[in-house]
Amino acid sequence: SKLLAEVVQTSLKKHLEGVNRGVKQANFAVLRGARMPAVVIESGFLTHPEEGQVVLQAKHRAAVIESLIEAIEAFDKAPADAKPTPPVAQRSP
């Protein structure tokens, strides 16, 4: 969901320091077939010499969790007409 991704990105920007790489859309295998709004989040890169150290800190993880909680609550409060309609489940005969 583009709306969910934007809400999550806004919250992550607010709570975390670092480079904002923005929201990207692609045909990610881990999201394909999701029956609800879904996003992939990258909150840092372990392979980066400096960022990798930050990602390991409890303070960083707590900020990520706080960001996600805030984003989910904001998304839940968004008007229904702004959210995508979940696909109808297909039942086999």
C-alpha positions in Angstrom: 0.0 0.0 0.0 1.4 3.3 -1.1 -0.4 5.1 1.8 1.0 2.7 4.4 4.5 3.1 3.0 4.3 6.9 3.1 3.0 6.9 6.6 5.8 4.5 7.7 8.4 6.5 5.9 7.2 9.8 7.6 7.4 8.2 11.0 10.8 6.6 10.4 12.1 10.0 9.3 10.8 11.6 12.5 12.4 9.0 14.8 15.6 8.0 13.1 18.7 9.8 12.0 20.3 8.8 8.7 19.8 9.0 5.0 16.2 9.1 3.8 16.0 6.9 0.7 12.3 7.5 0.3 9.5 5.1 -0.7 10.2 2.7 -3.5 7.6 0.6 -5.3 8.5 -2.7 -7.0 7.2 -6.2 -7.5 8.9 -7.6 -4.3 8.5 -11.3 -3.9 7.9 -11.0 -0.1 4.9 -8.7 -0.8 3.5 -10.5 -3.7 0.1 -12.0 -2.9 -0.3 -10.0 0.3 -4.0 -9.7 1.1 -3.6 -6.6 3.2 -1.5 -3.5 3.1 2.1 -4.5 3.4 5.6 -2.9 3.2 9.2 -3.9 3.4 11.2 -1.7 5.8 15.0 -1.3 5.8 16.0 0.5 9.0 19.7 0.4 8.4 22.5 -1.6 6.8 24.6 -4.0 8.9 27.3 -4.0 6.2 27.8 -0.2 6.4 30.8 0.5 8.8 29.1 3.2 10.8 25.4 2.5 10.3 26.0 -1.2 11.1 27.0 -0.2 14.6 23.9 2.0 15.1 21.6 -0.8 14.0 22.9 -3.0 16.7 22.0 -0.5 19.5 18.9 -1.1 21.6 18.1 2.7 21.3 17.9 2.3 17.5 15.7 -0.7 17.7 13.4 1.0 20.2 13.1 4.0 17.8 12.2 1.7 14.9 9.5 0.0 17.0 8.1 3.4 18.1 8.1 4.5 14.5 6.2 1.5 13.4 3.6 1.7 16.2 3.0 5.3 15.4 2.7 4.6 11.7 0.3 1.7 12.1 -1.9 3.8 14.4 -1.9 6.7 11.9 -2.7 4.4 9.0 -5.5 2.8 11.1 -7.0 6.3 11.6 -6.8 7.3 8.0 -10.1 7.6 6.2 -11.4 4.4 4.7 -11.6 5.9 1.2 -7.8 6.5 1.3 -7.0 2.9 2.0 -6.9 0.1 -0.6 -9.7 -2.4 -0.7 -8.4 -5.9 0.2 -8.9 -8.5 -2.6 -11.8 -10.9 -2.2 -10.7 -14.4 -1.3 -11.3 -16.9 -4.1 -12.8 -20.2 -2.9 -12.3 -23.3 -4.8 -15.5 -25.3 -5.5 
